[in-house]
């Protein structure tokens, strides 16, 4: 079964709606991950944030989501408390690396 949109387009140049929905179901987590930062950007004017502050706000939301989803997934998979905490910590470190790189590049 084709599981990614580019492969599906190559395999089926004229896909049916069922095929589109099947592949979109596998791609949904990528779109879902963008919802939190998009909402942060949308509500940033309510807080009077400029563009730079809005970017930081959206990045903070994205990192928080990353840590939250990783922790939740580890818990749901039945991991021990130690592994759940380790999963959250590793993802926090990865998120903070992204923050440091953003700070250095801008």
PyMOL commands that set and color helices and strands:
alter all, ss='L'
color gray80, all
select helices_A, chain A and resi 5-11+17-47+51-76+81-105
alter helices_A, ss='H'
color red, helices_A
deselect
rebuild
show_as cartoon
